[in-house]
Amino acid sequence: MARFSVIITRDVTESTIIEVDVEAEEQVEDAALDKLRDCVDAEWRLDDGSWNQSDVYVTGIDPIP
């Protein structure tokens, strides 16, 4: 009988909050993404319910000698 180590993955989503000041609403998304790129300490949190909403899938199989 062969033995294997199997990595099983599920996708989750995380969110962070970025506050921006802009001249027009059309600028909000770009301004937020720009600010996030420059941020080194953003606090990400797992979205409610995210951890158990995704189907699982195999991402790696390694034989165990």
N, CA, C, O and CB atoms as a CASP TS submission, in Angstrom:
PFRMAT TS
TARGET T0000
AUTHOR 0000-0000-0000
METHOD Language model
MODEL 1
PARENT N/A
ATOM      1  N   MET     1       0.852  -1.177   0.000  1.00  0.00           N
ATOM      2  CA  MET     1       0.000   0.000   0.000  1.00  0.00           C
ATOM      3  C   MET     1       0.898   1.240   0.000  1.00  0.00           C
ATOM      4  O   MET     1       1.853   1.312   0.774  1.00  0.00           O
ATOM      5  CB  MET     1      -0.970  -0.002   1.232  1.00  0.00           C
ATOM      6  N   ALA     2       0.599   2.213  -0.861  1.00  0.00           N
ATOM      7  CA  ALA     2       1.382   3.447  -0.958  1.00  0.00           C
ATOM      8  C   ALA     2       0.803   4.503  -0.019  1.00  0.00           C
ATOM      9  O   ALA     2      -0.398   4.534   0.251  1.00  0.00           O
ATOM     10  CB  ALA     2       1.404   3.974  -2.420  1.00  0.00           C
ATOM     11  N   ARG     3       1.682   5.354   0.463  1.00  0.00           N
ATOM     12  CA  ARG     3       1.264   6.418   1.372  1.00  0.00           C
ATOM     13  C   ARG     3       1.609   7.775   0.744  1.00  0.00           C
ATOM     14  O   ARG     3       2.671   7.931   0.141  1.00  0.00           O
ATOM     15  CB  ARG     3       1.947   6.258   2.772  1.00  0.00           C
ATOM     16  N   PHE     4       0.708   8.755   0.888  1.00  0.00           N
ATOM     17  CA  PHE     4       0.897  10.068   0.270  1.00  0.00           C
ATOM     18  C   PHE     4       0.550  11.179   1.244  1.00  0.00           C
ATOM     19  O   PHE     4      -0.286  11.021   2.134  1.00  0.00           O
ATOM     20  CB  PHE     4       0.047  10.196  -0.995  1.00  0.00           C
ATOM     21  N   SER     5       1.217  12.307   1.050  1.00  0.00           N
ATOM     22  CA  SER     5       0.887  13.552   1.739  1.00  0.00           C
ATOM     23  C   SER     5       0.125  14.403   0.727  1.00  0.00           C
ATOM     24  O   SER     5       0.630  14.675  -0.362  1.00  0.00           O
ATOM     25  CB  SER     5       2.187  14.300   2.288  1.00  0.00           C
ATOM     26  N   VAL     6      -1.091  14.825   1.083  1.00  0.00           N
ATOM     27  CA  VAL     6      -1.958  15.536   0.145  1.00  0.00           C
ATOM     28  C   VAL     6      -2.281  16.920   0.699  1.00  0.00           C
ATOM     29  O   VAL     6      -2.776  17.054   1.818  1.00  0.00           O
ATOM     30  CB  VAL     6      -3.262  14.736  -0.122  1.00  0.00           C
ATOM     31  N   ILE     7      -1.992  17.950  -0.103  1.00  0.00           N
ATOM     32  CA  ILE     7      -2.369  19.313   0.279  1.00  0.00           C
ATOM     33  C   ILE     7      -3.769  19.579  -0.255  1.00  0.00           C
ATOM     34  O   ILE     7      -4.013  19.482  -1.458  1.00  0.00           O
ATOM     35  CB  ILE     7      -1.341  20.372  -0.268  1.00  0.00           C
ATOM     36  N   ILE     8      -4.681  19.915   0.643  1.00  0.00           N
ATOM     37  CA  ILE     8      -6.053  20.239   0.267  1.00  0.00           C
ATOM     38  C   ILE     8      -6.257  21.721   0.566  1.00  0.00           C
ATOM     39  O   ILE     8      -5.952  22.187   1.664  1.00  0.00           O
ATOM     40  CB  ILE     8      -7.103  19.338   1.038  1.00  0.00           C
ATOM     41  N   THR     9      -6.771  22.454  -0.407  1.00  0.00           N
ATOM     42  CA  THR     9      -6.879  23.907  -0.313  1.00  0.00           C
ATOM     43  C   THR     9      -8.330  24.332  -0.422  1.00  0.00           C
ATOM     44  O   THR     9      -9.136  23.682  -1.088  1.00  0.00           O
ATOM     45  CB  THR     9      -6.041  24.589  -1.404  1.00  0.00           C
ATOM     46  N   ARG    10      -8.651  25.436   0.243  1.00  0.00           N
ATOM     47  CA  ARG    10      -9.937  26.086   0.020  1.00  0.00           C
ATOM     48  C   ARG    10      -9.667  27.580  -0.072  1.00  0.00           C
ATOM     49  O   ARG    10      -8.796  28.104   0.623  1.00  0.00           O
ATOM     50  CB  ARG    10     -10.973  25.751   1.164  1.00  0.00           C
ATOM     51  N   ASP    11     -10.403  28.253  -0.917  1.00  0.00           N
ATOM     52  CA  ASP    11     -10.200  29.685  -1.124  1.00  0.00           C
ATOM     53  C   ASP    11     -11.005  30.464  -0.095  1.00  0.00           C
ATOM     54  O   ASP    11     -12.142  30.120   0.226  1.00  0.00           O
ATOM     55  CB  ASP    11     -10.601  30.103  -2.562  1.00  0.00           C
ATOM     56  N   VAL    12     -10.389  31.515   0.409  1.00  0.00           N
ATOM     57  CA  VAL    12     -11.061  32.425   1.333  1.00  0.00           C
ATOM     58  C   VAL    12     -10.812  33.850   0.855  1.00  0.00           C
ATOM     59  O   VAL    12      -9.910  34.101   0.056  1.00  0.00           O
ATOM     60  CB  VAL    12     -10.557  32.223   2.808  1.00  0.00           C
ATOM     61  N   THR    13     -11.609  34.764   1.346  1.00  0.00           N
ATOM     62  CA  THR    13     -11.374  36.170   1.011  1.00  0.00           C
ATOM     63  C   THR    13     -11.109  36.953   2.277  1.00  0.00           C
ATOM     64  O   THR    13     -11.623  36.637   3.350  1.00  0.00           O
ATOM     65  CB  THR    13     -12.574  36.771   0.246  1.00  0.00           C
ATOM     66  N   GLU    14     -10.293  37.982   2.126  1.00  0.00           N
ATOM     67  CA  GLU    14      -9.978  38.891   3.218  1.00  0.00           C
ATOM     68  C   GLU    14     -10.260  40.317   2.737  1.00  0.00           C
ATOM     69  O   GLU    14     -10.238  40.600   1.539  1.00  0.00           O
ATOM     70  CB  GLU    14      -8.483  38.727   3.686  1.00  0.00           C
ATOM     71  N   SER    15     -10.520  41.190   3.680  1.00  0.00           N
ATOM     72  CA  SER    15     -10.770  42.589   3.357  1.00  0.00           C
ATOM     73  C   SER    15      -9.998  43.497   4.297  1.00  0.00           C
ATOM     74  O   SER    15      -9.659  43.120   5.419  1.00  0.00           O
ATOM     75  CB  SER    15     -12.267  42.901   3.428  1.00  0.00           C
ATOM     76  N   THR    16      -9.729  44.696   3.816  1.00  0.00           N
ATOM     77  CA  THR    16      -9.154  45.751   4.626  1.00  0.00           C
ATOM     78  C   THR    16      -9.908  47.028   4.295  1.00  0.00           C
ATOM     79  O   THR    16     -10.564  47.104   3.257  1.00  0.00           O
ATOM     80  CB  THR    16      -7.613  45.904   4.374  1.00  0.00           C
ATOM     81  N   ILE    17      -9.826  48.014   5.144  1.00  0.00           N
ATOM     82  CA  ILE    17     -10.518  49.274   4.911  1.00  0.00           C
ATOM     83  C   ILE    17      -9.486  50.361   4.655  1.00  0.00           C
ATOM     84  O   ILE    17      -8.549  50.540   5.434  1.00  0.00           O
ATOM     85  CB  ILE    17     -11.429  49.646   6.114  1.00  0.00           C
ATOM     86  N   ILE    18      -9.666  51.080   3.561  1.00  0.00           N
ATOM     87  CA  ILE    18      -8.796  52.189   3.181  1.00  0.00           C
ATOM     88  C   ILE    18      -9.666  53.441   3.105  1.00  0.00           C
ATOM     89  O   ILE    18     -10.709  53.434   2.451  1.00  0.00           O
ATOM     90  CB  ILE    18      -8.059  51.911   1.809  1.00  0.00           C
ATOM     91  N   GLU    19      -9.246  54.501   3.763  1.00  0.00           N
ATOM     92  CA  GLU    19      -9.968  55.766   3.685  1.00  0.00           C
ATOM     93  C   GLU    19      -9.220  56.705   2.752  1.00  0.00           C
ATOM     94  O   GLU    19      -8.003  56.857   2.855  1.00  0.00           O
ATOM     95  CB  GLU    19     -10.138  56.403   5.091  1.00  0.00           C
ATOM     96  N   VAL    20      -9.962  57.338   1.835  1.00  0.00           N
ATOM     97  CA  VAL    20      -9.349  58.248   0.874  1.00  0.00           C
ATOM     98  C   VAL    20     -10.156  59.540   0.779  1.00  0.00           C
ATOM     99  O   VAL    20     -11.363  59.557   1.022  1.00  0.00           O
ATOM    100  CB  VAL    20      -9.237  57.581  -0.510  1.00  0.00           C
ATOM    101  N   ASP    21      -9.476  60.601   0.427  1.00  0.00           N
ATOM    102  CA  ASP    21     -10.103  61.884   0.124  1.00  0.00           C
ATOM    103  C   ASP    21      -9.917  62.141  -1.366  1.00  0.00           C
ATOM    104  O   ASP    21      -8.795  62.113  -1.872  1.00  0.00           O
ATOM    105  CB  ASP    21      -9.491  63.052   0.992  1.00  0.00           C
ATOM    106  N   VAL    22     -11.019  62.391  -2.066  1.00  0.00           N
ATOM    107  CA  VAL    22     -10.960  62.623  -3.508  1.00  0.00           C
ATOM    108  C   VAL    22     -11.866  63.784  -3.894  1.00  0.00           C
ATOM    109  O   VAL    22     -12.748  64.182  -3.133  1.00  0.00           O
ATOM    110  CB  VAL    22     -11.359  61.353  -4.280  1.00  0.00           C
ATOM    111  N   GLU    23     -11.634  64.316  -5.083  1.00  0.00           N
ATOM    112  CA  GLU    23     -12.463  65.401  -5.607  1.00  0.00           C
ATOM    113  C   GLU    23     -13.790  64.886  -6.157  1.00  0.00           C
ATOM    114  O   GLU    23     -14.812  65.563  -6.054  1.00  0.00           O
ATOM    115  CB  GLU    23     -11.711  66.156  -6.695  1.00  0.00           C
ATOM    116  N   ALA    24     -13.774  63.682  -6.745  1.00  0.00           N
ATOM    117  CA  ALA    24     -14.980  63.129  -7.370  1.00  0.00           C
ATOM    118  C   ALA    24     -15.075  61.636  -7.079  1.00  0.00           C
ATOM    119  O   ALA    24     -14.058  60.961  -6.920  1.00  0.00           O
ATOM    120  CB  ALA    24     -14.977  63.384  -8.901  1.00  0.00           C
ATOM    121  N   GLU    25     -16.296  61.129  -7.012  1.00  0.00           N
ATOM    122  CA  GLU    25     -16.538  59.721  -6.691  1.00  0.00           C
ATOM    123  C   GLU    25     -15.854  58.778  -7.681  1.00  0.00           C
ATOM    124  O   GLU    25     -15.475  57.668  -7.309  1.00  0.00           O
ATOM    125  CB  GLU    25     -18.034  59.442  -6.667  1.00  0.00           C
ATOM    126  N   GLU    26     -15.694  59.200  -8.927  1.00  0.00           N
ATOM    127  CA  GLU    26     -15.054  58.364  -9.938  1.00  0.00           C
ATOM    128  C   GLU    26     -13.592  58.070  -9.601  1.00  0.00           C
ATOM    129  O   GLU    26     -13.002  57.148 -10.163  1.00  0.00           O
ATOM    130  CB  GLU    26     -15.145  59.035 -11.299  1.00  0.00           C
ATOM    131  N   GLN    27     -13.014  58.832  -8.706  1.00  0.00           N
ATOM    132  CA  GLN    27     -11.604  58.672  -8.332  1.00  0.00           C
ATOM    133  C   GLN    27     -11.400  57.735  -7.148  1.00  0.00           C
ATOM    134  O   GLN    27     -10.265  57.387  -6.822  1.00  0.00           O
ATOM    135  CB  GLN    27     -11.007  60.018  -8.010  1.00  0.00           C
ATOM    136  N   VAL    28     -12.479  57.327  -6.506  1.00  0.00           N
ATOM    137  CA  VAL    28     -12.369  56.567  -5.250  1.00  0.00           C
ATOM    138  C   VAL    28     -11.594  55.265  -5.416  1.00  0.00           C
ATOM    139  O   VAL    28     -10.658  55.006  -4.660  1.00  0.00           O
ATOM    140  CB  VAL    28     -13.750  56.262  -4.706  1.00  0.00           C
ATOM    141  N   GLU    29     -11.965  54.454  -6.381  1.00  0.00           N
ATOM    142  CA  GLU    29     -11.340  53.137  -6.525  1.00  0.00           C
ATOM    143  C   GLU    29      -9.847  53.259  -6.807  1.00  0.00           C
ATOM    144  O   GLU    29      -9.038  52.593  -6.160  1.00  0.00           O
ATOM    145  CB  GLU    29     -12.019  52.345  -7.644  1.00  0.00           C
ATOM    146  N   ASP    30      -9.475  54.102  -7.763  1.00  0.00           N
ATOM    147  CA  ASP    30      -8.057  54.277  -8.082  1.00  0.00           C
ATOM    148  C   ASP    30      -7.285  54.831  -6.888  1.00  0.00           C
ATOM    149  O   ASP    30      -6.167  54.397  -6.613  1.00  0.00           O
ATOM    150  CB  ASP    30      -7.892  55.206  -9.288  1.00  0.00           C
ATOM    151  N   ALA    31      -7.877  55.785  -6.184  1.00  0.00           N
ATOM    152  CA  ALA    31      -7.206  56.378  -5.026  1.00  0.00           C
ATOM    153  C   ALA    31      -6.988  55.336  -3.924  1.00  0.00           C
ATOM    154  O   ALA    31      -5.928  55.299  -3.299  1.00  0.00           O
ATOM    155  CB  ALA    31      -8.028  57.563  -4.482  1.00  0.00           C
ATOM    156  N   ALA    32      -7.987  54.501  -3.694  1.00  0.00           N
ATOM    157  CA  ALA    32      -7.871  53.468  -2.657  1.00  0.00           C
ATOM    158  C   ALA    32      -6.798  52.442  -3.027  1.00  0.00           C
ATOM    159  O   ALA    32      -5.998  52.049  -2.178  1.00  0.00           O
ATOM    160  CB  ALA    32      -9.229  52.762  -2.446  1.00  0.00           C
ATOM    161  N   LEU    33      -6.777  52.009  -4.289  1.00  0.00           N
ATOM    162  CA  LEU    33      -5.769  51.034  -4.711  1.00  0.00           C
ATOM    163  C   LEU    33      -4.366  51.638  -4.664  1.00  0.00           C
ATOM    164  O   LEU    33      -3.412  50.956  -4.290  1.00  0.00           O
ATOM    165  CB  LEU    33      -6.078  50.526  -6.128  1.00  0.00           C
ATOM    166  N   ASP    34      -4.234  52.902  -5.039  1.00  0.00           N
ATOM    167  CA  ASP    34      -2.935  53.576  -4.939  1.00  0.00           C
ATOM    168  C   ASP    34      -2.472  53.653  -3.489  1.00  0.00           C
ATOM    169  O   ASP    34      -1.310  53.387  -3.186  1.00  0.00           O
ATOM    170  CB  ASP    34      -3.012  54.987  -5.543  1.00  0.00           C
ATOM    171  N   LYS    35      -3.380  54.017  -2.605  1.00  0.00           N
ATOM    172  CA  LYS    35      -3.026  54.137  -1.192  1.00  0.00           C
ATOM    173  C   LYS    35      -2.640  52.777  -0.612  1.00  0.00           C
ATOM    174  O   LYS    35      -1.709  52.681   0.188  1.00  0.00           O
ATOM    175  CB  LYS    35      -4.194  54.743  -0.394  1.00  0.00           C
ATOM    176  N   LEU    36      -3.355  51.727  -1.016  1.00  0.00           N
ATOM    177  CA  LEU    36      -3.027  50.378  -0.536  1.00  0.00           C
ATOM    178  C   LEU    36      -1.639  49.957  -1.007  1.00  0.00           C
ATOM    179  O   LEU    36      -0.887  49.351  -0.242  1.00  0.00           O
ATOM    180  CB  LEU    36      -4.079  49.362  -1.022  1.00  0.00           C
ATOM    181  N   ARG    37      -1.290  50.268  -2.246  1.00  0.00           N
ATOM    182  CA  ARG    37       0.047  49.923  -2.765  1.00  0.00           C
ATOM    183  C   ARG    37       1.153  50.557  -1.934  1.00  0.00           C
ATOM    184  O   ARG    37       2.229  49.978  -1.778  1.00  0.00           O
ATOM    185  CB  ARG    37       0.185  50.365  -4.226  1.00  0.00           C
ATOM    186  N   ASP    38       0.891  51.735  -1.406  1.00  0.00           N
ATOM    187  CA  ASP    38       1.893  52.440  -0.604  1.00  0.00           C
ATOM    188  C   ASP    38       1.852  52.059   0.877  1.00  0.00           C
ATOM    189  O   ASP    38       2.711  52.485   1.649  1.00  0.00           O
ATOM    190  CB  ASP    38       1.698  53.930  -0.744  1.00  0.00           C
ATOM    191  N   CYS    39       0.882  51.278   1.269  1.00  0.00           N
ATOM    192  CA  CYS    39       0.687  50.922   2.682  1.00  0.00           C
ATOM    193  C   CYS    39       1.494  49.667   3.018  1.00  0.00           C
ATOM    194  O   CYS    39       1.398  48.652   2.329  1.00  0.00           O
ATOM    195  CB  CYS    39      -0.824  50.695   2.992  1.00  0.00           C
ATOM    196  N   VAL    40       2.279  49.750   4.071  1.00  0.00           N
ATOM    197  CA  VAL    40       3.085  48.592   4.474  1.00  0.00           C
ATOM    198  C   VAL    40       2.490  47.865   5.681  1.00  0.00           C
ATOM    199  O   VAL    40       2.978  46.801   6.059  1.00  0.00           O
ATOM    200  CB  VAL    40       4.509  49.034   4.793  1.00  0.00           C
ATOM    201  N   ASP    41       1.448  48.423   6.286  1.00  0.00           N
ATOM    202  CA  ASP    41       0.904  47.803   7.494  1.00  0.00           C
ATOM    203  C   ASP    41      -0.621  47.667   7.468  1.00  0.00           C
ATOM    204  O   ASP    41      -1.276  47.793   8.503  1.00  0.00           O
ATOM    205  CB  ASP    41       1.315  48.607   8.701  1.00  0.00           C
ATOM    206  N   ALA    42      -1.175  47.412   6.301  1.00  0.00           N
ATOM    207  CA  ALA    42      -2.624  47.215   6.202  1.00  0.00           C
ATOM    208  C   ALA    42      -3.036  46.014   7.049  1.00  0.00           C
ATOM    209  O   ALA    42      -2.342  44.997   7.070  1.00  0.00           O
ATOM    210  CB  ALA    42      -3.058  47.015   4.721  1.00  0.00           C
ATOM    211  N   GLU    43      -4.158  46.131   7.740  1.00  0.00           N
ATOM    212  CA  GLU    43      -4.673  45.029   8.546  1.00  0.00           C
ATOM    213  C   GLU    43      -5.776  44.326   7.776  1.00  0.00           C
ATOM    214  O   GLU    43      -6.843  44.892   7.535  1.00  0.00           O
ATOM    215  CB  GLU    43      -5.193  45.532   9.918  1.00  0.00           C
ATOM    216  N   TRP    44      -5.507  43.093   7.395  1.00  0.00           N
ATOM    217  CA  TRP    44      -6.466  42.287   6.643  1.00  0.00           C
ATOM    218  C   TRP    44      -7.229  41.392   7.609  1.00  0.00           C
ATOM    219  O   TRP    44      -6.659  40.860   8.562  1.00  0.00           O
ATOM    220  CB  TRP    44      -5.752  41.439   5.552  1.00  0.00           C
ATOM    221  N   ARG    45      -8.522  41.232   7.355  1.00  0.00           N
ATOM    222  CA  ARG    45      -9.359  40.350   8.173  1.00  0.00           C
ATOM    223  C   ARG    45     -10.123  39.384   7.281  1.00  0.00           C
ATOM    224  O   ARG    45     -10.579  39.741   6.195  1.00  0.00           O
ATOM    225  CB  ARG    45     -10.339  41.170   9.042  1.00  0.00           C
ATOM    226  N   LEU    46     -10.250  38.175   7.755  1.00  0.00           N
ATOM    227  CA  LEU    46     -11.006  37.160   7.039  1.00  0.00           C
ATOM    228  C   LEU    46     -12.465  37.585   6.965  1.00  0.00           C
ATOM    229  O   LEU    46     -13.062  37.931   7.984  1.00  0.00           O
ATOM    230  CB  LEU    46     -10.868  35.777   7.722  1.00  0.00           C
ATOM    231  N   ASP    47     -13.042  37.561   5.772  1.00  0.00           N
ATOM    232  CA  ASP    47     -14.438  37.952   5.607  1.00  0.00           C
ATOM    233  C   ASP    47     -15.366  36.961   6.305  1.00  0.00           C
ATOM    234  O   ASP    47     -15.120  35.755   6.296  1.00  0.00           O
ATOM    235  CB  ASP    47     -14.794  38.053   4.119  1.00  0.00           C
ATOM    236  N   ASP    48     -16.431  37.481   6.907  1.00  0.00           N
ATOM    237  CA  ASP    48     -17.399  36.625   7.596  1.00  0.00           C
ATOM    238  C   ASP    48     -17.916  35.547   6.663  1.00  0.00           C
ATOM    239  O   ASP    48     -18.342  35.840   5.546  1.00  0.00           O
ATOM    240  CB  ASP    48     -18.568  37.456   8.141  1.00  0.00           C
ATOM    241  N   GLY    49     -17.880  34.315   7.108  1.00  0.00           N
ATOM    242  CA  GLY    49     -18.400  33.191   6.333  1.00  0.00           C
ATOM    243  C   GLY    49     -17.491  32.716   5.218  1.00  0.00           C
ATOM    244  O   GLY    49     -17.763  31.687   4.600  1.00  0.00           O
ATOM    245  N   SER    50     -16.419  33.443   4.948  1.00  0.00           N
ATOM    246  CA  SER    50     -15.543  33.097   3.833  1.00  0.00           C
ATOM    247  C   SER    50     -14.867  31.743   4.037  1.00  0.00           C
ATOM    248  O   SER    50     -14.670  30.997   3.077  1.00  0.00           O
ATOM    249  CB  SER    50     -14.490  34.175   3.644  1.00  0.00           C
ATOM    250  N   TRP    51     -14.521  31.430   5.251  1.00  0.00           N
ATOM    251  CA  TRP    51     -13.723  30.227   5.522  1.00  0.00           C
ATOM    252  C   TRP    51     -14.451  28.930   5.207  1.00  0.00           C
ATOM    253  O   TRP    51     -13.803  27.899   5.026  1.00  0.00           O
ATOM    254  CB  TRP    51     -13.303  30.213   6.960  1.00  0.00           C
ATOM    255  N   ASN    52     -15.764  28.949   5.136  1.00  0.00           N
ATOM    256  CA  ASN    52     -16.460  27.677   4.898  1.00  0.00           C
ATOM    257  C   ASN    52     -17.378  27.716   3.683  1.00  0.00           C
ATOM    258  O   ASN    52     -18.276  26.882   3.568  1.00  0.00           O
ATOM    259  CB  ASN    52     -17.265  27.299   6.115  1.00  0.00           C
ATOM    260  N   GLN    53     -17.172  28.666   2.773  1.00  0.00           N
ATOM    261  CA  GLN    53     -18.048  28.786   1.614  1.00  0.00           C
ATOM    262  C   GLN    53     -17.444  28.207   0.335  1.00  0.00           C
ATOM    263  O   GLN    53     -18.150  28.051  -0.661  1.00  0.00           O
ATOM    264  CB  GLN    53     -18.392  30.227   1.394  1.00  0.00           C
ATOM    265  N   SER    54     -16.181  27.897   0.347  1.00  0.00           N
ATOM    266  CA  SER    54     -15.501  27.457  -0.870  1.00  0.00           C
ATOM    267  C   SER    54     -15.413  25.936  -0.918  1.00  0.00           C
ATOM    268  O   SER    54     -15.250  25.267   0.103  1.00  0.00           O
ATOM    269  CB  SER    54     -14.094  28.073  -0.953  1.00  0.00           C
ATOM    270  N   ASP    55     -15.528  25.413  -2.138  1.00  0.00           N
ATOM    271  CA  ASP    55     -15.265  23.991  -2.326  1.00  0.00           C
ATOM    272  C   ASP    55     -13.767  23.748  -2.144  1.00  0.00           C
ATOM    273  O   ASP    55     -12.944  24.597  -2.488  1.00  0.00           O
ATOM    274  CB  ASP    55     -15.749  23.507  -3.736  1.00  0.00           C
ATOM    275  N   VAL    56     -13.428  22.597  -1.607  1.00  0.00           N
ATOM    276  CA  VAL    56     -12.023  22.256  -1.433  1.00  0.00           C
ATOM    277  C   VAL    56     -11.500  21.592  -2.696  1.00  0.00           C
ATOM    278  O   VAL    56     -12.263  21.004  -3.463  1.00  0.00           O
ATOM    279  CB  VAL    56     -11.826  21.334  -0.210  1.00  0.00           C
ATOM    280  N   TYR    57     -10.171  21.691  -2.910  1.00  0.00           N
ATOM    281  CA  TYR    57      -9.559  21.049  -4.061  1.00  0.00           C
ATOM    282  C   TYR    57      -8.126  20.667  -3.712  1.00  0.00           C
ATOM    283  O   TYR    57      -7.507  21.270  -2.834  1.00  0.00           O
ATOM    284  CB  TYR    57      -9.599  21.978  -5.304  1.00  0.00           C
ATOM    285  N   VAL    58      -7.617  19.679  -4.393  1.00  0.00           N
ATOM    286  CA  VAL    58      -6.271  19.168  -4.151  1.00  0.00           C
ATOM    287  C   VAL    58      -5.274  20.028  -4.915  1.00  0.00           C
ATOM    288  O   VAL    58      -5.446  20.272  -6.109  1.00  0.00           O
ATOM    289  CB  VAL    58      -6.153  17.672  -4.571  1.00  0.00           C
ATOM    290  N   THR    59      -4.227  20.488  -4.226  1.00  0.00           N
ATOM    291  CA  THR    59      -3.204  21.311  -4.878  1.00  0.00           C
ATOM    292  C   THR    59      -1.825  20.665  -4.881  1.00  0.00           C
ATOM    293  O   THR    59      -0.886  21.209  -5.462  1.00  0.00           O
ATOM    294  CB  THR    59      -3.122  22.650  -4.202  1.00  0.00           C
ATOM    295  N   GLY    60      -1.700  19.529  -4.246  1.00  0.00           N
ATOM    296  CA  GLY    60      -0.408  18.859  -4.251  1.00  0.00           C
ATOM    297  C   GLY    60      -0.504  17.452  -3.698  1.00  0.00           C
ATOM    298  O   GLY    60      -1.226  17.192  -2.736  1.00  0.00           O
ATOM    299  N   ILE    61       0.236  16.550  -4.320  1.00  0.00           N
ATOM    300  CA  ILE    61       0.313  15.157  -3.867  1.00  0.00           C
ATOM    301  C   ILE    61       1.776  14.752  -3.899  1.00  0.00           C
ATOM    302  O   ILE    61       2.424  14.828  -4.943  1.00  0.00           O
ATOM    303  CB  ILE    61      -0.567  14.198  -4.761  1.00  0.00           C
ATOM    304  N   ASP    62       2.298  14.320  -2.753  1.00  0.00           N
ATOM    305  CA  ASP    62       3.685  13.874  -2.670  1.00  0.00           C
ATOM    306  C   ASP    62       3.724  12.479  -2.055  1.00  0.00           C
ATOM    307  O   ASP    62       3.118  12.242  -1.009  1.00  0.00           O
ATOM    308  CB  ASP    62       4.544  14.869  -1.838  1.00  0.00           C
ATOM    309  N   PRO    63       4.432  11.560  -2.698  1.00  0.00           N
ATOM    310  CA  PRO    63       4.588  10.235  -2.109  1.00  0.00           C
ATOM    311  C   PRO    63       5.413  10.301  -0.825  1.00  0.00           C
ATOM    312  O   PRO    63       6.368  11.071  -0.725  1.00  0.00           O
ATOM    313  CB  PRO    63       5.244   9.281  -3.111  1.00  0.00           C
ATOM    314  N   ILE    64       5.042   9.506   0.123  1.00  0.00           N
ATOM    315  CA  ILE    64       5.809   9.390   1.365  1.00  0.00           C
ATOM    316  C   ILE    64       6.588   8.082   1.288  1.00  0.00           C
ATOM    317  O   ILE    64       5.998   7.005   1.200  1.00  0.00           O
ATOM    318  CB  ILE    64       4.871   9.433   2.645  1.00  0.00           C
ATOM    319  N   PRO    65       7.892   8.177   1.321  1.00  0.00           N
ATOM    320  CA  PRO    65       8.708   6.942   1.195  1.00  0.00           C
ATOM    321  C   PRO    65       8.518   6.012   2.378  1.00  0.00           C
ATOM    322  O   PRO    65       9.125   4.943   2.426  1.00  0.00           O
ATOM    323  CB  PRO    65      10.196   7.292   1.063  1.00  0.00           C
TER
END
